[in-house]
Amino acid sequence: MFCNGFKESDWKLFRERVPDWQEAYIAKLNREYIEILNSDKLDSEKFWEIEKRISSDKNSTGVIIEMRRSEFITNILELLRERVIAPNDLEEFSGELKQTVNLLWTEADNK
């Protein structure tokens, strides 16, 4: 079976992987926030830097993602762009999906 031109198994695997990818990404963000809090800056500077970061980070695909089949490839590309995942995170996906993502990723890099 196919969904939007891709195997249903790819969509299912994607849905299974997203929570783990998000948890790892949010853990990375939390470590970055801790570094800010442990810095030698004034407390007020730390507060406003953290506030700015969280305000920006909460809109990241790595934090919140719209799980719609029509956004499947776009979501993968955004996760790659935001460095939530790396290309090797897609190893278990079908060759067709990896080829499409690689082609689109390469085109985006050249723009």
C-alpha positions in Angstrom: 0.0 0.0 0.0 1.1 3.5 -0.7 0.4 6.9 0.9 1.0 10.0 -1.1 3.3 8.0 -3.4 5.3 6.3 -0.5 5.0 3.0 1.2 2.6 2.7 4.1 5.4 1.0 6.0 7.4 4.3 5.6 4.6 6.3 7.1 4.1 3.8 9.9 7.9 3.8 10.7 7.9 7.6 10.6 5.1 7.8 13.1 6.9 5.4 15.4 10.2 7.3 15.2 9.0 10.9 15.7 8.4 10.6 19.5 12.0 9.3 20.0 13.4 12.0 17.7 11.5 14.7 19.5 12.6 13.5 23.0 16.2 13.4 21.9 15.9 16.9 20.4 14.2 18.3 23.4 16.8 16.8 25.7 19.5 18.5 23.6 17.6 21.8 23.9 17.4 21.3 27.7 21.1 20.8 27.9 21.6 24.0 26.0 19.3 25.9 28.4 21.2 24.5 31.3 24.4 25.8 29.8 22.8 29.2 29.6 21.6 29.0 33.2 25.1 28.0 34.4 26.8 30.8 32.5 28.4 33.8 34.2 25.8 36.2 32.8 23.5 38.2 34.9 20.4 36.4 36.0 18.2 38.8 34.1 20.3 38.2 30.9 19.9 34.4 31.4 16.2 34.7 31.9 15.7 36.7 28.7 18.0 34.5 26.6 16.1 31.4 27.8 12.8 33.1 27.1 13.9 34.0 23.6 15.2 30.5 22.9 12.1 28.7 24.2 9.8 31.1 22.3 11.7 30.2 19.1 12.3 26.5 19.8 8.7 25.7 20.7 7.8 26.2 17.0 10.4 23.8 15.8 9.3 20.7 14.0 11.5 18.9 16.5 9.2 20.0 19.2 5.8 20.1 17.6 4.9 18.4 14.4 1.7 18.2 12.4 1.4 14.5 11.7 -0.4 14.5 8.3 0.4 12.3 5.4 0.4 15.3 3.1 3.2 16.8 5.2 5.3 13.6 5.4 8.2 14.5 3.2 8.1 18.2 4.2 8.4 17.1 7.9 11.3 14.9 7.1 13.1 17.7 5.3 12.4 20.1 8.2 13.7 17.6 10.7 16.9 17.3 8.7 17.1 21.1 8.2 16.7 21.7 12.0 19.2 19.0 12.7 16.7 17.0 14.7 17.7 14.0 12.7 20.6 13.1 10.4 20.4 11.3 7.1 21.5 8.0 8.8 18.2 8.2 10.9 16.4 7.2 7.7 18.4 4.0 7.1 15.4 1.7 7.8 13.1 3.5 5.4 12.5 2.3 1.9 15.0 3.0 -0.9 12.4 5.1 -2.7 11.8 7.4 0.3 15.5 7.8 1.0 16.1 8.6 -2.7 13.4 11.2 -2.8 14.5 12.8 0.4 18.1 12.8 -0.7 17.2 14.4 -4.0 15.0 17.1 -2.4 17.6 17.7 0.4 20.4 18.1 -2.2 18.2 20.5 -4.3 17.5 22.6 -1.1 21.2 22.7 -0.3 22.0 24.2 -3.7 19.5 27.0 -3.4 
